[in-house]
Amino acid sequence: MNVINNPVKVFDLPTRLFHWAFALLFVGAFAIGKFGDDEGAIYPYHMMMGMLMTLALGLRILWGIFGTKYARFSSFKLSPSALIDYFKSIFAGNKKPTLGRNPASSFAAIAMFGLIIALGISGYLMATAATEDQMHDIKEVHEIFATLFLLIAVLHIIGIAVHTITQKDPIGLAMVSGTKAGVDGEVGIENNHALAALAFVLALGAGAWALTTNYDGTSKQLNLFGQTLQLGETEHDEGQGQGEHDEANEKDED
Amino acid sequence: MILLKLAQMDSLAMIAIGFLALTVLTTFGLGIWVMQQSKSKKVSH
C-alpha cells in the first residue's frame, strides 16, 4: 500500500480526548501514589484520579463498541502474527503504512485498559480492606499492576518514537491532530463527533465534581453511592490505633 | 518478582514517570504547534 500525501481524519475527538486525559491522569495518580505522603492532604487525590481513569475507561469501552471506525476495538490489530510481521517490518526498515493503530499500539492499549481495571479493583479493595495486613497485601499487588502499567506506557512511547523514525509516520502527533497521511485503499473517518467529545468532557467533569464534593478532607472519607471509602490515613486514626494498641498491651499485662 | 523489585525502585520510577510526563506534554505541545502551522499555511495559500 502506498502513502498518499493528502491527510485524512483517523482519530475522532472523543478518542483523542480520552487518550490525553488517560495519560495525564495516570501521570498524576502514579506520582502522588508513589512519592506522596500517605498521610498528606494530596494523597486522596491519587485515588480520585484512579476513579476518574476508571470512569474514562468505561466511556472509552462504550466508544470502542459504538464509536468511529478507528476508535472501535474491532479495528485493533490484535493477532500475534500481525504483531510479529509489524516488528519484522520495523527492524527491516520496510514501510508498512496503515491508518489506525499498528499491532504494537493495539496490544499496548488493550494491556493498559486491562491494567486500569485491575488497578481500580485492587484500589477499591485497599480502600475497603478490613485489616491493615490485608490492605498491605493488596497494596503490593496494586503496586505491581501500576509498575506494569508504567513499563508498558514507557515501551509504548519508545515504540512510537521508533515507528515515527523508521516509518516516517508521526503517529504521536496524529493523536493530537487526529489526521494522518492517507493510505491507498484505506478510508478515513468523516466526522469528529464533537458532541460525543463534549459528553465525554462533561461526564469526566461531573465525575470530578461528584468526587470532590462528596469528599471530607478532615476524615479523608469519600461517600459515594451510599458507600464510605477511606482515601487516606488521618492523625485521628493513628491516635486511635495507638490507643487500641495501648489498651491491648494493658490487657496482655493484666 | 522482577516487577516487585521494580516497584520498589523509587528512583527508576521517578525517571520513568518524569519521562512519561515530559513526553506527554511535548507531544501535545508539538501536535498543537504543527496543527497551527498547517492551518496558517492553508490560509496563506
Interface residues (C-beta under 8 A of the other chain):
Chain A: W20 A23 L24 F26 V27 F30 A31 K34 F35 E140 E143 I144 A146 T147 L148 L150 L151 A153 V154 I157 G172 L173 M175 V176 S177
Chain B: L3 L4 L6 A7 D10 A13 M14 A16 I17 F19 L20 A21 T23 V24 T27 F28 L30 G31 I32 V34 M35 S38
